Amino acid sequence: MKLDKQDIVASIKRKIMEIADQLGCDASELENDEIIPATGLIDSAGLLDLIGWFESTYDFRVAAEDFTIDNLGSMDAMADFLLMRKGQK
């Protein structure tokens, strides 16, 4: 199955908006390249929820050494990391 970066980013944004909403925040204006932890829109538990969802949704595991801002810091980075890991980039 061919993954589409725009679809991946849109899916990630929906999940971030869901988590942020539970915390009383509005993430609708979050830009694709913004560093998610730096925005304050979701807390550390929300970040773990996001990563767990990401792994489950796209059926792969993120190794401990891959938990970096470069790989998972923004929606664009997450999509690029996924595409690279799935051999589609």
C-alpha positions in Angstrom: 0.0 0.0 0.0 1.3 3.4 -1.0 1.2 6.0 1.8 0.6 9.6 1.0 2.4 12.3 3.0 -0.5 14.7 3.0 -2.9 12.0 4.2 -0.5 11.0 7.0 -0.1 14.6 8.1 -3.8 15.2 8.1 -4.3 12.0 10.2 -1.7 13.1 12.7 -3.2 16.5 13.0 -6.6 15.0 13.7 -5.1 13.0 16.5 -3.3 15.9 17.9 -6.4 18.0 17.8 -8.3 15.2 19.6 -5.6 15.0 22.4 -5.4 18.8 22.7 -9.1 19.2 22.9 -9.2 16.8 25.9 -6.7 19.2 27.5 -8.8 22.2 26.7 -6.5 23.4 23.9 -7.2 24.2 20.3 -4.6 22.7 17.9 -6.5 23.7 14.7 -3.9 26.3 13.8 -0.9 23.9 14.3 1.5 24.1 11.3 3.0 21.0 9.8 6.5 22.0 10.7 5.9 23.3 14.2 7.7 21.4 17.0 4.8 19.7 18.7 6.2 19.5 22.3 7.2 23.2 22.1 3.7 24.3 21.3 2.3 23.3 24.7 -0.8 22.0 23.1 -0.4 18.5 24.5 1.4 17.3 27.6 3.9 14.5 28.0 1.1 11.9 28.5 -0.5 13.3 25.3 2.8 12.8 23.5 2.9 9.2 24.6 -0.7 8.8 23.4 0.2 10.3 20.1 3.3 8.0 19.6 1.3 4.9 20.6 -1.5 5.8 18.2 1.1 6.5 15.5 2.7 3.1 15.9 -0.6 1.3 16.1 -2.2 3.1 13.1 0.8 2.6 10.8 1.8 -0.8 12.2 5.4 -0.3 13.1 7.5 0.2 16.2 9.6 3.3 17.0 12.9 2.2 18.5 14.1 4.1 21.6 17.0 5.6 19.6 14.5 7.0 17.0 12.6 9.1 19.6 14.1 12.4 18.4 12.8 15.8 17.4 14.2 15.1 13.9 12.0 12.0 13.6 8.9 12.8 15.7 9.0 16.5 16.5 6.5 17.8 13.9 3.8 16.4 11.8 6.0 16.7 8.7 8.9 14.9 10.5 6.6 12.1 11.6 5.2 11.6 8.1 8.8 11.7 6.6 10.0 9.2 9.3 7.1 6.9 8.6 7.7 7.0 4.8 11.4 6.3 5.3 10.7 3.4 7.6 8.2 1.9 5.2 10.7 2.3 2.3 8.5 4.9 0.5 10.9 7.9 0.7 
